């Protein structure tokens, strides 16, 4: 991806949140994906972490406990 600015990282898991909400954005979507990933991961007792650098890229890590 294009990366996420550090000041936007705290909001990316909010429902219907989009980093670029302009009508001319190049990437579509409803803003549900990351919210759902975090919700389901937490239901399973796991955690989602994110590292990002604007204009370089983003890495998401999902950790779910073994034994499920």
C-alpha positions as CSV (number, residue, x, y, z in Angstrom):
1,X,0.0,0.0,0.0
2,X,0.9,3.6,0.1
3,X,1.4,3.7,3.8
4,X,-0.5,5.5,6.6
5,X,0.5,8.7,8.3
6,X,1.4,8.2,12.0
7,X,-1.3,10.6,13.1
8,X,-3.9,8.5,11.4
9,X,-2.9,5.1,12.8
10,X,-5.1,5.5,15.9
11,X,-8.3,5.8,13.7
12,X,-7.8,3.1,11.1
13,X,-9.7,0.4,12.9
14,X,-12.8,2.6,13.4
15,X,-15.9,1.5,11.6
16,X,-16.4,3.3,8.2
17,X,-13.1,5.1,8.6
18,X,-11.1,5.8,5.4
19,X,-7.7,7.5,5.3
20,X,-8.7,9.4,2.2
21,X,-12.4,10.2,2.3
22,X,-12.4,12.5,-0.7
23,X,-14.6,11.8,-3.7
24,X,-11.5,11.7,-6.0
25,X,-9.6,9.0,-4.0
26,X,-7.8,6.4,-6.1
27,X,-8.7,3.5,-3.7
28,X,-12.3,2.5,-3.0
29,X,-13.8,0.7,-0.1
30,X,-16.4,1.2,2.6
31,X,-14.0,1.4,5.6
32,X,-15.2,-1.9,7.1
33,X,-12.3,-4.3,6.4
34,X,-9.9,-3.3,9.2
35,X,-12.7,-2.9,11.7
36,X,-13.9,-6.5,11.0
37,X,-10.4,-7.9,11.1
38,X,-9.8,-6.4,14.5
39,X,-13.2,-7.5,15.9
40,X,-12.8,-11.1,14.8
41,X,-9.2,-11.3,15.9
42,X,-10.2,-10.0,19.4
43,X,-13.1,-12.5,19.5
44,X,-10.5,-15.2,19.1
45,X,-8.4,-13.7,21.9
46,X,-5.8,-12.2,19.6
47,X,-4.3,-8.9,18.8
48,X,-3.7,-6.8,15.6
49,X,-0.7,-4.6,15.4
50,X,0.3,-2.2,12.7
51,X,3.6,-0.5,11.5
52,X,3.5,2.0,8.8
53,X,5.4,4.7,7.1
54,X,3.7,7.1,4.8
55,X,4.7,6.7,1.1
56,X,6.6,3.5,2.0
57,X,4.0,0.9,3.1
58,X,2.2,-0.7,6.0
59,X,2.6,-4.1,7.7
60,X,-0.3,-5.6,9.7
61,X,0.4,-8.5,12.1
62,X,-2.3,-10.7,13.5
63,X,-1.4,-12.9,16.6
64,X,-4.0,-15.5,17.7
65,X,-3.3,-17.8,20.6
66,X,-2.6,-21.5,19.7
67,X,-4.9,-24.2,20.9
68,X,-8.2,-22.9,19.4
